Amino acid sequence: MSELFVFDRIQFVSIIFSLFILGFIFNLVKKRRMKEEYSLLWFFMSLFLLYMSVDRYAIDRLGALVGVAYPPSVLMLLTTGFTFLVLVHLSVVVTRLSEQNNELIQEMGLGKLEEAKKNADILVIVPAYNEGNNIVEVITDLLNNAGLPLDVLVINDGSIDHTGPAARATGRALVIDLPKNLGIGGAVQTGFKYAARHNYQIAVQFDGDGQHLASELPKLVQAIQARHADLVIGSRFVHKHAGFRSTFVRRLGIRTFQLLNSLLIGQKITDNTSGFRAYSQPAIRFLAKHYPTDYPEPEAVILLGRNGFKITEEATEMRERQGGDSSISGLLGIYYMLKVTLGIIMTALRKPLTRD
C-alpha cells in the first residue's frame, strides 16, 4: 500500500506540473510574450507530459512500441528528441532574425547617405573594414588610373578606425557608414542595393585593402560589354604571370572550389575567391535581393550560374595587401573552406530563383 501511495503522489505531482507548464505557456502567448508559431512545440510537449501523467502505463506501452527493454529510458529518448527540436527551431528563428537584422543595418546605412549626383553609368563598390590606412590610396587609384568615367561608393562596414572619415575627406567618393559590421557579403550587397536603386549599368566590386589595380578595371568592363556577360571575374590564374598569386593554402581552396564549379555548373572558374568583379545590370538587380553573406564570392558564382547568368573571366594582376591582415588565415581558413563548400552544395541543390 505504501508503494501505491507514493506512486499516486508522484502521479498527482506530475499532473499538477504538466498543467502548470501548459498554463504558463498559454499565459505567455496570451500576453504576447511568445508568438503562436513558437509556442506550438511547447504546447505539444506539455500535453504529452499531461497524457503520460494521467496514464500510468504510458511509458510501458511506448517502450514496447519502440522496442526499448527498459521502459523508463523512453523518457530520456523523448527529452533528447524534444531538446533537439527546440534547438533546431531556435536556429531557424536566429537565422531569420539575423537576415532581418542585416537588412535593417543596410537600410540604415543607405538612409543616412545624402542624395548625390550620378556622374557615370559605372559604380565601383569598395567594401572596407578598418582600411583607414589604405582607403584614400584606393579611391585615388580608381579615379586617376581606371581610365573610365565612374562613381566610387565606399561601404564602411562598421569600422572602428578612421576608414569612414578618411574616405569622406577625399571629397571624391560616396560613403555609406553601416552602424554594425556585416561582413563582406552584407557590405557588398548594400552596394548592389544602391546601384540598383540608381540604375547603374555596371557595378564593379573592388577590395579596399589595395590589392587590386585600377588600371585593370577596363578589362572587366569591356568584357561585360563585348561578351554580353553578367559576371566577369578578375582572375590571377587564367595565365601565369609574375604578380602576386596569394598563399599556398588559399590557392588550394581555390582549386577545390574550381573542381566543385566544374561539377555543379559545368564551367571552369579559375579564381572563385577573387574580390575583383564586374556585374551587368540584370546581375546587380538579382544580387541586390539574393547576394550570399559572409564570404560570398565562391557561392555567388554557383548562384548566378544556376540561375542562368553568363559568367566569364579576365586575366588580371594584383598586389599583396597594402596593410592590415586577411580575415581568412590559419584555422579560420579551414573553417572558411568547410562553410563555403557546404554553402556551394546547398546553393546548387536549391531551385533556381525568379529573375525580376
Long-range contacts (C-beta under 8 A, 24 or more apart in sequence): 7-56, 11-53, 11-54, 11-56, 14-49, 14-52, 14-53, 15-50, 15-53, 15-54, 17-49, 17-53, 18-46, 18-49, 18-50, 18-53, 19-50, 21-46, 21-49, 22-46, 22-47, 22-50, 38-89, 38-93, 41-82, 41-85, 41-86, 41-89, 45-82, 48-78, 102-182, 102-186, 102-293, 105-178, 105-179, 105-180, 105-182, 105-186, 106-178, 106-182, 106-186, 106-189, 106-190, 106-193, 108-178, 108-179, 109-155, 109-176, 109-177, 109-178, 109-179, 109-190, 110-176, 110-190, 110-193, 110-194, 110-197, 112-176, 112-177, 113-174, 113-175, 113-176, 113-194, 116-174, 118-151, 118-198, 118-200, 119-149, 119-151, 120-148, 120-149, 120-150, 120-151, 121-149, 121-200, 121-201, 121-202, 122-148, 122-149, 122-150, 122-151, 122-200, 122-201, 122-202, 122-203, 122-204, 122-221, 123-150, 123-151, 123-152, 123-153, 123-191, 123-194, 123-195, 123-198, 123-200, 123-202, 123-203, 123-204, 124-150, 124-151, 124-152, 124-153, 124-203, 124-204, 124-206, 124-217, 125-153, 125-155, 125-188, 125-191, 125-192, 125-194, 125-195, 125-203, 125-204, 125-205, 125-206, 126-152, 126-153, 126-154, 126-155, 126-173, 126-206, 126-207, 126-208, 127-155, 127-157, 127-184, 127-187, 127-188, 127-191, 127-205, 127-207, 127-208, 127-275, 128-154, 128-155, 128-156, 128-157, 128-159, 128-163, 128-167, 128-187, 128-208, 129-156, 129-157, 129-158, 129-159, 129-163, 129-181, 129-187, 129-208, 130-159, 130-160, 130-161, 130-163, 130-324, 131-159, 131-161, 131-163, 131-208, 131-209, 131-323, 131-324, 132-159, 132-161, 132-162, 132-163, 132-166, 133-322, 133-323, 133-324, 134-208, 134-209, 134-210, 134-322, 134-323, 134-324, 135-163, 135-166, 135-167, 135-208, 136-166, 136-167, 136-169, 136-170, 137-210, 137-322, 138-206, 138-207, 138-208, 138-209, 138-210, 139-167, 139-170, 139-172, 139-173, 140-170, 140-172, 141-210, 141-213, 141-214, 142-206, 142-214, 142-217, 143-172, 144-214, 145-213, 145-214, 145-215, 146-214, 146-215, 146-217, 146-218, 147-215, 147-217, 147-218, 148-217, 148-218, 148-221, 150-204, 150-217, 151-200, 153-191, 153-194, 153-195, 154-208, 155-187, 155-188, 155-190, 155-191, 157-181, 157-182, 157-183, 157-184, 157-186, 157-187, 158-182, 163-208, 182-293, 183-293, 183-294, 183-295, 184-275, 184-294, 184-295, 184-296, 185-291, 185-292, 185-293, 185-294, 185-295, 185-296, 186-293, 188-291, 188-296, 189-287, 189-288, 189-291, 189-293, 192-279, 192-284, 192-287, 192-288, 192-291, 193-288, 195-284, 195-288, 196-284, 196-285, 196-288, 199-281, 200-281, 200-284, 201-280, 201-281, 202-278, 202-279, 202-280, 202-281, 203-278, 203-279, 203-284, 204-276, 204-277, 204-278, 204-279, 205-275, 205-276, 205-277, 205-278, 205-279, 206-275, 206-276, 207-275, 207-276, 209-321, 209-322, 209-323, 209-324, 210-319, 210-321, 210-322, 210-323, 211-244, 211-275, 211-318, 211-319, 211-320, 211-321, 211-322, 212-275, 212-276, 212-316, 212-318, 212-319, 213-316, 213-317, 213-318, 213-319, 216-276, 216-316, 216-317, 217-278, 219-314, 219-315, 219-316, 220-276, 220-277, 220-278, 220-314, 220-316, 221-278, 223-278, 223-312, 223-314, 224-278, 224-279, 224-280, 227-310, 227-312, 228-310, 229-280, 229-310, 229-311, 229-312, 230-279, 230-280, 230-282, 230-283, 230-304, 230-309, 230-310, 230-311, 231-277, 231-278, 231-279, 231-280, 231-283, 231-300, 231-301, 231-304, 231-309, 231-310, 231-311, 231-312, 232-277, 232-278, 232-311, 232-312, 232-313, 232-314, 233-269, 233-271, 233-272, 233-274, 233-276, 233-277, 233-301, 233-311, 233-312, 233-313, 233-314, 234-271, 234-274, 234-276, 234-277, 234-278, 234-313, 234-314, 234-316, 234-318, 235-269, 235-270, 235-271, 235-274, 235-313, 235-314, 235-315, 235-316, 236-271, 236-274, 236-316, 236-317, 236-318, 237-270, 237-271, 238-270, 238-271, 238-313, 238-314, 238-315, 239-315, 241-315, 241-317, 243-317, 243-318, 243-319, 244-317, 244-318, 244-319, 244-320, 249-333, 250-328, 250-333, 253-333, 253-336, 253-337, 256-337, 256-341, 257-298, 257-301, 257-340, 257-341, 257-344, 260-298, 260-302, 260-341, 260-344, 260-345, 261-301, 261-302, 261-305, 264-302, 264-305, 264-306, 264-344, 264-345, 264-348, 265-301, 265-302, 265-305, 265-306, 265-348, 267-305, 267-311, 269-301, 269-311, 269-313, 270-313, 271-313, 272-297, 272-298, 272-301, 273-297, 273-298, 276-316, 276-318, 280-309, 282-309, 282-355, 283-309, 285-356, 286-353, 286-355, 286-356, 289-356, 290-353, 292-343, 292-347, 294-339, 294-340, 294-343, 295-328, 295-336, 295-339, 295-340, 298-340, 298-343, 298-344, 299-340, 299-343, 299-344, 299-347, 302-344, 302-347, 302-348, 303-347, 306-347, 306-348, 306-350, 306-352, 307-352, 307-353, 307-355, 308-352, 308-355
